[in-house]
Amino acid sequence: MGFLRGIREGMANFSKSNAPQFSVDVYQNEYLPEGGREVNAIVTVTATGGGTTKSAVAAPRPYASGAAPDAAVAVMVDCSGSMDYPPTKMRNARDATAAAIDTLRDGVHFAVIGGTHVAKEVYPGGGRLAVADARTRDQAKQALRKLSAGGGTAIGTWLRLADRLLSSADVSIRHGILLTDGRNEHESPQDLRAALDACAGRFTCDARGVGTDWEVKEVTGIASALLGTADIVADPAALSEDFTRMMETAMGKEVADVALRLWTPVGTAIKFVKQVAPTVEELTDRRTEAGPRAGDYPTGSWGDESRDYHVCVEVPAAGLGQEMLAGRISLVVPQSDGSTQNLGAQGLVRAVWTDDMEASTSINPQVAHYTGQAELAQVIQQGLDARKSGDVDGATAKLGRAVQLASASGNTDTAKLLAKVVDVVDAAAGTVRLKAKVEEADEMTLETRSTKTVRVKK
């Protein structure tokens, strides 16, 4: 049936010679009952055919047309006093940063920042960036040996220094990697928020918490604001592998500052726009106006990858048999003159009013799946918050619903994490018991990874 089809709307060839091609697919049930107004669509954005990245396990392959994208990376390493407990933690952080430096592609600009209650340039210094080659990589690794733990934690100062350094390079891709092991105790939440607001849109940033003494909402909040990833590395010995993987991904980014542009007709209200895969990320409030009835939602930097977005709009009521374009989705990137360039890929969201009850009441499987995945992320957070506050009944109900949703959607990774916090009696029914004792690392892992989703089974 037409309402279950994927509507393939276009393919774009971005003018930059190495850049991937973008495509947009729209999945929806376009049929509404008489008086119906809410239109839901899953928008799959896919970038393919760009370059490749240097790998720790395979020889680097060339980019499609020879030259790699220009990029700058700042690595921010927590050097606060707590990094000395146990002493191996600081050593693991140095080794991980060295592994990340080894993964840098030749020609990439980079810097290493040591973070305490102030931010200090570790390498190269002098308010500048180094350009990666065999010599500068070796110098940077030599400089890492001088890193020692001592002082407090003021992450906003780290981010602001990273912004200053990254902005000094005339490059298209700017990225940060941030490691912390503690809470942001030496500046106010308002100071950190102001730093994030100042850096948003200027560079993307992956954030990692090592050990279990950091605040999950701080680390995930940094990654969310700067359109990066967040995760826990409970065992410091696993840092090198994680840093290498993060840097490999960063080296694979080829187009920066891609925005999803949504145009809607007169009388249409946008209820929400959110990323739903590979993680749930609310974008509704990040809209910037882009001309009459159009707005841009930031998606960050792209390499060869695919992401899904859930768009929900409310349209004016119409009579049976009528049809309207409820929204038009395109992709744009900013230009140096302040204008934007359209990447050419387009998707259309439609509304058709019908008296066919079967057509108008069927839920598109992609929409149903991601509605459940968004609820899964929400009830995990609510359940853990209830557990921390001592609300046993509330925590049991929410985490039971999470187990039910994870089981139904095939989200086995999240199901395994939930099973470390609750005893599952009946997954299909959502019947669980809270565990009497839960390892702190297990609870923090569940909270940090609660927004990770699985895609629709084809």
C-alpha positions as CSV (number, residue, x, y, z in Angstrom):
1,M,0.0,0.0,0.0
2,G,1.1,3.5,-0.7
3,F,1.2,4.7,2.9
4,L,3.9,2.1,3.7
5,R,6.2,2.9,0.9
6,G,9.5,4.8,1.2
7,I,9.3,7.9,-1.0
8,R,12.7,8.4,-2.6
9,E,12.9,12.0,-3.5
10,G,16.4,12.8,-4.8
11,M,20.1,12.6,-4.8
12,A,22.6,15.4,-4.5
13,N,26.1,15.8,-5.7
14,F,27.8,18.3,-3.4
15,S,30.2,20.5,-5.3
16,K,33.2,19.7,-3.1
17,S,35.0,17.1,-5.0
18,N,35.5,14.6,-2.2
19,A,32.1,15.1,-0.5
20,P,29.6,12.3,-0.2
21,Q,26.4,12.3,-2.1
22,F,23.3,12.9,0.1
23,S,19.9,11.2,-0.4
24,V,16.6,11.7,1.5
25,D,14.0,9.0,2.0
26,V,10.6,9.7,3.6
27,Y,8.6,7.0,5.3
28,Q,5.0,7.8,6.4
29,N,1.3,7.0,6.3
30,E,0.1,10.0,4.4
31,Y,-3.6,9.1,4.9
32,L,-5.6,11.0,7.5
33,P,-9.2,10.5,8.6
34,E,-11.8,13.2,8.2
35,G,-10.8,16.0,10.6
36,G,-7.3,14.5,11.1
37,R,-4.5,17.0,11.5
38,E,-1.3,15.3,12.8
39,V,1.2,14.1,10.2
40,N,4.2,12.0,11.2
41,A,7.2,11.1,9.0
42,I,10.5,9.4,9.4
43,V,13.2,11.0,7.3
44,T,16.3,9.0,6.5
45,V,19.3,11.0,5.4
46,T,22.1,9.0,3.9
47,A,25.6,10.2,2.9
48,T,27.6,7.8,0.6
49,G,30.5,7.8,-1.8
50,G,32.9,10.1,0.1
51,G,36.4,9.4,1.3
52,T,37.7,7.0,3.8
53,T,39.6,7.2,7.0
54,K,42.9,6.0,8.4
55,S,42.4,2.9,10.4
56,A,44.4,1.3,13.2
57,V,43.8,-2.2,11.7
58,A,44.0,-1.5,8.0
59,A,46.1,0.6,5.6
60,P,44.4,4.0,4.8
61,R,42.6,4.0,1.5
62,P,42.7,7.1,-0.7
63,Y,39.9,9.6,-0.9
64,A,37.7,9.5,-4.0
65,S,39.6,12.3,-5.7
66,G,42.9,12.3,-3.9
67,A,42.7,15.2,-1.4
68,A,41.2,14.6,2.1
69,P,38.9,17.1,3.8
70,D,40.6,19.9,5.7
71,A,40.1,19.4,9.5
72,A,41.2,20.6,12.9
73,V,41.0,18.6,16.1
74,A,41.5,19.6,19.8
75,V,41.9,16.9,22.4
76,M,41.0,18.0,25.9
77,V,42.4,15.8,28.7
78,D,41.3,16.1,32.3
79,C,44.3,16.7,34.5
80,S,42.5,17.4,37.7
81,G,43.7,15.9,41.0
82,S,41.2,13.0,40.9
83,M,43.0,11.7,37.8
84,D,45.7,10.5,40.1
85,Y,43.4,8.0,41.8
86,P,44.3,5.4,40.9
87,P,47.6,6.5,39.4
88,T,47.1,4.3,36.3
89,K,44.2,6.5,35.2
90,M,46.5,9.4,34.2
91,R,48.8,7.0,32.4
92,N,45.8,5.5,30.6
93,A,44.7,9.0,29.6
94,R,48.2,9.8,28.2
95,D,48.3,6.5,26.3
96,A,44.8,7.1,24.9
97,T,45.7,10.6,23.7
98,A,48.8,9.3,22.1
99,A,46.7,6.7,20.3
100,A,44.4,9.4,19.1
101,I,47.3,11.4,17.8
102,D,48.6,8.4,15.9
103,T,45.2,8.2,14.2
104,L,45.4,11.7,12.9
105,R,45.6,12.0,9.1
106,D,48.6,13.8,7.7
107,G,47.8,17.5,7.2
108,V,45.2,17.7,9.9
109,H,45.6,20.7,12.3
110,F,45.6,19.6,16.0
111,A,46.2,20.6,19.6
112,V,46.2,19.0,23.0
113,I,44.7,20.8,26.0
114,G,45.2,19.9,29.7
115,G,42.1,20.7,31.7
116,T,41.9,21.6,35.4
117,H,40.2,24.7,36.9
118,V,42.0,26.4,34.1
119,A,42.8,25.2,30.5
120,K,46.5,25.0,29.4
121,E,48.0,24.3,26.0
122,V,50.0,21.1,26.2
123,Y,50.9,21.0,22.5
124,P,52.0,22.8,20.4
125,G,51.5,26.0,22.5
126,G,51.6,29.7,21.6
127,G,47.9,29.9,20.8
128,R,48.3,27.9,17.6
129,L,47.7,24.5,16.1
130,A,50.2,21.9,14.8
131,V,49.9,20.2,11.4
132,A,50.0,16.4,11.7
133,D,53.0,14.6,10.3
134,A,55.5,12.1,11.7
135,R,57.5,14.8,13.4
136,T,54.6,16.7,15.1
137,R,53.0,13.5,16.2
138,D,56.2,12.5,17.9
139,Q,56.6,15.9,19.5
140,A,53.0,15.8,20.8
141,K,53.5,12.4,22.3
142,Q,56.7,13.6,24.0
143,A,54.7,16.6,25.4
144,L,52.1,14.2,26.8
145,R,54.7,12.7,29.1
146,K,54.7,15.9,31.1
147,L,51.0,15.7,31.9
148,S,50.4,15.3,35.6
149,A,47.3,15.4,37.8
150,G,46.5,18.3,40.1
151,G,43.9,21.0,40.4
152,G,40.1,21.3,40.0
153,T,37.6,21.0,37.1
154,A,36.2,23.8,35.0
155,I,35.2,22.3,31.7
156,G,33.9,25.6,30.3
157,T,37.4,26.9,30.2
158,W,38.6,23.9,28.3
159,L,35.9,24.3,25.7
160,R,36.6,28.0,25.2
161,L,40.3,27.4,24.7
162,A,39.5,24.6,22.2
163,D,37.2,27.0,20.4
164,R,39.9,29.7,20.2
165,L,42.5,27.2,18.9
166,L,40.2,25.5,16.4
167,S,38.9,28.8,15.0
168,S,42.5,29.8,14.2
169,A,42.6,27.3,11.3
170,D,41.0,27.9,8.0
171,V,39.4,24.5,7.8
172,S,35.9,23.1,7.1
173,I,35.8,20.4,9.8
174,R,36.4,21.4,13.5
175,H,36.1,18.7,16.2
176,G,36.9,18.2,19.8
177,I,37.4,15.2,22.0
178,L,36.9,15.7,25.7
179,L,37.8,13.4,28.6
180,T,36.8,14.0,32.2
181,D,36.7,11.8,35.3
182,G,34.9,14.1,37.7
183,R,32.2,16.6,38.3
184,N,32.5,20.2,37.0
185,E,32.9,21.6,40.5
186,H,35.1,24.7,39.9
187,E,32.7,26.7,37.8
188,S,28.9,27.3,38.0
189,P,26.4,25.4,35.8
190,Q,25.7,28.8,34.2
191,D,29.3,29.2,33.2
192,L,29.4,25.8,31.6
193,R,26.1,26.6,29.8
194,A,27.4,29.9,28.6
195,A,30.6,28.2,27.2
196,L,28.5,25.5,25.4
197,D,26.2,28.2,23.9
198,A,29.3,30.1,22.7
199,C,30.8,27.0,21.1
200,A,27.6,25.5,19.6
201,G,27.8,25.6,15.9
202,R,31.5,26.3,15.9
203,F,32.8,22.8,16.5
204,T,31.5,19.4,17.3
205,C,32.7,17.5,20.3
206,D,32.7,13.9,21.6
207,A,32.7,13.6,25.4
208,R,33.8,10.7,27.5
209,G,33.5,10.0,31.2
210,V,36.2,7.7,32.7
211,G,35.6,5.8,35.9
212,T,32.4,6.5,37.9
213,D,32.9,9.8,39.7
214,W,31.6,12.1,37.0
215,E,28.1,13.4,36.3
216,V,26.3,11.7,33.5
217,K,24.0,14.7,32.7
218,E,27.1,17.0,32.4
219,V,28.9,14.7,29.9
220,T,25.8,13.9,27.8
221,G,24.8,17.6,27.9
222,I,28.2,18.6,26.5
223,A,27.9,16.1,23.7
224,S,24.3,17.0,23.0
225,A,25.0,20.8,22.8
226,L,28.0,20.2,20.5
227,L,26.3,17.5,18.3
228,G,28.8,14.8,19.3
229,T,28.7,11.5,21.1
230,A,28.8,10.7,24.8
231,D,29.8,7.5,26.5
232,I,31.3,6.0,29.6
233,V,34.7,4.3,29.8
234,A,34.3,2.6,33.2
235,D,37.7,0.9,32.9
236,P,40.5,3.4,32.2
237,A,42.4,0.6,30.4
238,A,39.8,0.7,27.6
239,L,40.5,4.4,26.8
240,S,43.1,3.9,24.0
241,E,40.7,1.7,22.0
242,D,37.8,4.2,22.5
243,F,40.0,7.3,21.6
244,T,41.3,5.6,18.5
245,R,37.7,4.8,17.4
246,M,36.6,8.4,18.1
247,M,39.5,9.8,16.1
248,E,38.9,7.4,13.2
249,T,35.3,8.6,13.1
250,A,36.4,12.2,13.2
251,M,38.8,11.7,10.4
252,G,36.0,10.3,8.3
253,K,33.9,13.5,8.5
254,E,33.8,15.3,5.2
255,V,31.0,17.9,5.3
256,A,30.5,20.2,8.3
257,D,27.5,22.1,9.5
258,V,24.8,20.3,7.5
259,A,21.3,21.5,8.4
260,L,18.0,19.8,7.8
261,R,15.8,22.5,6.3
262,L,12.0,22.1,6.8
263,W,9.5,24.1,4.8
264,T,5.9,24.0,5.7
265,P,2.8,25.7,4.1
266,V,0.7,28.4,5.6
267,G,-1.4,27.3,8.6
268,T,1.0,24.4,9.5
269,A,2.5,24.1,13.0
270,I,5.6,22.1,13.7
271,K,5.1,19.9,16.7
272,F,8.6,18.5,16.8
273,V,11.8,17.6,14.9
274,K,14.1,15.1,16.5
275,Q,16.9,12.7,15.5
276,V,15.9,9.2,16.3
277,A,18.9,7.1,15.0
278,P,21.6,6.3,15.9
279,T,20.6,8.2,19.0
280,V,17.6,10.2,20.2
281,E,18.4,14.0,20.0
282,E,15.8,16.7,20.4
283,L,16.2,19.4,17.7
284,T,12.9,21.3,17.9
285,D,14.3,24.2,19.9
286,R,17.4,24.5,17.8
287,R,15.6,25.8,14.8
288,T,16.9,28.9,13.1
289,E,14.7,30.7,10.6
290,A,15.6,30.4,7.0
291,G,13.1,32.5,5.0
292,P,9.4,32.4,4.7
293,R,7.9,29.3,6.5
294,A,11.3,27.5,6.5
295,G,13.7,26.7,9.3
296,D,17.0,24.9,9.7
297,Y,17.8,22.2,12.2
298,P,21.5,21.5,12.9
299,T,22.9,18.0,12.3
300,G,26.6,18.6,12.6
301,S,29.3,16.9,10.5
302,W,28.9,14.0,8.1
303,G,31.0,11.2,6.7
304,D,29.7,8.1,5.1
305,E,26.7,7.4,7.3
306,S,22.9,7.3,7.7
307,R,20.7,8.9,10.3
308,D,16.9,9.0,10.9
309,Y,14.8,12.0,11.9
310,H,11.2,12.1,13.1
311,V,9.2,15.1,11.9
312,C,5.7,15.8,13.2
313,V,3.6,18.6,11.9
314,E,0.0,19.7,12.4
315,V,-1.8,20.7,9.2
316,P,-5.1,22.6,8.7
317,A,-8.1,20.3,8.5
318,A,-9.4,19.5,5.0
319,G,-12.2,17.7,3.3
320,L,-12.2,14.0,2.2
321,G,-10.3,13.5,-1.0
322,Q,-8.2,16.5,-0.6
323,E,-4.4,16.3,-0.7
324,M,-1.7,18.7,0.4
325,L,2.1,19.0,0.8
326,A,2.6,19.1,4.5
327,G,6.3,19.7,4.4
328,R,9.4,19.7,2.2
329,I,12.7,18.6,3.6
330,S,16.1,19.6,2.1
331,L,19.7,19.7,3.2
332,V,21.9,22.8,3.2
333,V,25.4,23.9,4.2
334,P,26.6,27.4,5.1
335,Q,28.8,29.4,2.7
336,S,31.6,31.9,3.6
337,D,29.4,34.8,2.3
338,G,26.7,34.0,4.8
339,S,24.4,32.3,2.3
340,T,23.6,28.6,2.2
341,Q,24.1,26.0,-0.5
342,N,21.4,23.4,-1.1
343,L,22.8,19.8,-1.3
344,G,20.1,18.9,-3.8
345,A,18.5,16.0,-1.9
346,Q,14.8,16.5,-1.2
347,G,12.0,14.7,0.6
348,L,8.2,15.5,0.6
349,V,5.8,14.9,3.5
350,R,2.2,14.6,2.3
351,A,-1.3,14.6,3.8
352,V,-4.3,12.9,2.1
353,W,-7.8,12.8,3.7
354,T,-9.7,9.6,3.2
355,D,-12.7,7.7,4.5
356,D,-10.9,4.4,4.2
357,M,-10.6,3.4,7.8
358,E,-7.9,0.8,7.2
359,A,-5.7,3.3,5.4
360,S,-6.1,6.2,7.8
361,T,-5.7,4.1,11.0
362,S,-2.6,2.1,10.0
363,I,0.7,3.3,11.6
364,N,3.7,3.3,9.4
365,P,6.2,0.8,10.9
366,Q,9.1,3.2,10.9
367,V,7.1,5.8,12.7
368,A,5.8,3.2,15.2
369,H,9.3,1.9,15.8
370,Y,11.0,5.2,16.5
371,T,8.1,6.5,18.6
372,G,8.8,3.5,20.8
373,Q,12.6,4.1,20.8
374,A,12.1,7.7,21.9
375,E,9.8,6.5,24.7
376,L,12.4,3.9,25.7
377,A,15.0,6.6,26.2
378,Q,12.6,8.7,28.2
379,V,11.4,6.0,30.6
380,I,14.9,4.8,31.3
381,Q,15.8,8.3,32.4
382,Q,12.6,8.6,34.4
383,G,13.1,5.2,36.0
384,L,16.7,5.9,37.0
385,D,15.7,9.3,38.4
386,A,13.0,7.6,40.4
387,R,15.4,5.0,41.7
388,K,17.8,7.6,42.9
389,S,15.1,9.4,44.7
390,G,13.9,6.3,46.5
391,D,10.6,5.9,44.6
392,V,10.7,2.1,44.2
393,D,7.2,1.8,42.7
394,G,7.8,4.5,40.1
395,A,11.3,3.1,39.2
396,T,9.9,-0.4,38.8
397,A,7.0,0.8,36.6
398,K,9.2,2.9,34.3
399,L,12.1,0.4,34.0
400,G,9.6,-2.4,33.5
401,R,8.1,-0.4,30.5
402,A,11.7,0.1,29.3
403,V,12.3,-3.7,29.3
404,Q,9.1,-4.2,27.4
405,L,10.0,-1.6,24.8
406,A,13.6,-2.9,24.4
407,S,12.3,-6.4,24.0
408,A,9.6,-5.5,21.5
409,S,12.0,-3.4,19.3
410,G,14.9,-5.9,19.3
411,N,17.2,-3.4,21.1
412,T,19.3,-6.1,22.7
413,D,22.1,-3.8,23.8
414,T,19.8,-1.7,25.9
415,A,18.0,-4.9,27.2
416,K,21.3,-6.2,28.4
417,L,22.1,-3.0,30.2
418,L,18.6,-3.0,31.8
419,A,19.1,-6.5,33.0
420,K,22.0,-5.3,35.2
421,V,19.7,-2.9,37.0
422,V,16.5,-5.0,37.2
423,D,15.6,-8.6,37.5
424,V,13.4,-9.4,34.4
425,V,10.4,-11.6,35.3
426,D,8.5,-11.2,32.0
427,A,10.1,-9.0,29.3
428,A,7.1,-9.0,27.0
429,A,4.8,-7.9,29.8
430,G,7.4,-5.5,31.3
431,T,7.3,-7.2,34.7
432,V,10.6,-6.6,36.6
433,R,12.0,-6.3,40.1
434,L,14.6,-3.7,41.1
435,K,17.9,-5.3,42.0
436,A,18.9,-4.8,45.6
437,K,22.4,-4.0,44.7
438,V,23.5,-2.4,41.4
439,E,27.1,-1.6,40.4
440,E,27.5,2.1,39.9
441,A,29.2,1.6,36.6
442,D,26.2,-0.4,35.3
443,E,23.7,2.2,36.3
444,M,25.8,5.0,34.7
445,T,26.3,3.0,31.6
446,L,22.6,2.5,31.2
447,E,21.9,6.2,31.8
448,T,24.7,7.3,29.4
449,R,23.6,5.0,26.6
450,S,19.8,5.3,27.1
451,T,19.4,7.4,24.0
452,K,21.1,4.8,21.6
453,T,18.5,3.3,19.3
454,V,18.2,0.4,16.9
455,R,17.0,0.9,13.4
456,V,13.9,-0.6,11.9
457,K,14.3,-4.3,10.9
458,K,13.9,-4.4,7.1
